[in-house]
């Protein structure tokens, strides 16, 4: 499993954490559920003519921006 760090405004994080807590969810499970929903909806929009491997190959250049020394600390977790 990979670790992903994101930066969001404190107020937005507080609201998200409070809502997740009220629903008995962790922040990780809530974000994971939201990502699943987004991916499923995107795959439906893109249609069957695109498979996941093809999409990943097309988007590969954008991953280079995520490869930075600041996040290297998470690689060993």
Order of alpha helices (4+ residues) and beta strands (2+ residues): alpha-alpha-alpha
